[in-house]
Amino acid sequence: MDTLNAESEAEESETAAPVVLVKGPKRVGKSTLARAALNNLLTKYEQVAWLECDLGQGEFGCGGTVGLWVLGTPVFGELHSV
């Protein structure tokens, strides 16, 4: 039974998409790191979900809102420009 559980866990870890949380003080590169992670994940997955919770200045939506974006292409350009 342990072998079956180990095989099942190994298969799940290979197919499960990672969850990335970026947190830190102002002006330390959180947005740059998050975009790099997003673009890297898009090399492995067709689509990546981006949950935006920065109420001060959103990356894709306007400030003061929470949004869920499903992206299928890499994100380049100036920060906070989309």
N, C-alpha and C positions, 0 to 999 in steps of 0.2 A: 504494500500500500504506500510506503514511503517513496518508492521509486516512481509510482504513478503520480503522486503529488509533486515530486521534484520535476518530472517531465512537464506536467501541466503548468507549473510556475515558470519554467524556462520558456515554454511556448508563449505564455502570457507576457513575459517581460520583453520578448522579441517583437511582439505585435502592439504592445501598449504604447501609445504616444506619450512623450514626456509632458509634464506640466512645469512651466517656468514662471517664477514670481520674481519680479525685479523691484527691489525696495532700497531706499537709501536717502541721504540728505540731498539738498538742492545742489545742482551743478557738479555732479560727480560722474556723469555719463550714463545715467540710467536709460535714457531714450536710445542712445547709440548702442548700448549693450542689448536692449530689447529688440531693436531692428536687426542686429547681427544674428540674434537667436532666431528671430522670425525667418530671415532669409536662409539661414542654415537649415531650419526645419522644412522649408519649402523645397529643398533639394531631396528630401526623403519622403515627403507627403504631398499629395495634390493640393490640399487645402489646410490652412492653419487658422484656428480661432484665436482672436485677440480680444481679451476682455479689458476694456479701458475703464480704469477707476480713478484716474488723476483728475480730481475735480477742479484743480487750478487751471491747467492747460492741457487739453486732450491732444493726442497724436492724430486722431482721425476725426473726432467729433468736436463740437464746441465745448468750451470750458463749462463746468458746472453740471455736466451730464455723465451718466454711466452708459456705456454702449458695448455691444458684442459685435465684432466684425469678423467675417469669414473671408480670408484672403487667399488668393490662388496665384498671385504673382509677387515677385520680390518688391520691396519698398525701397526706393532710392530718393534722392533729392534732399531739399532743405527740411529740417525738423519742423514739425507742426505745419506742414504745407498742404496736406491733402484735404 
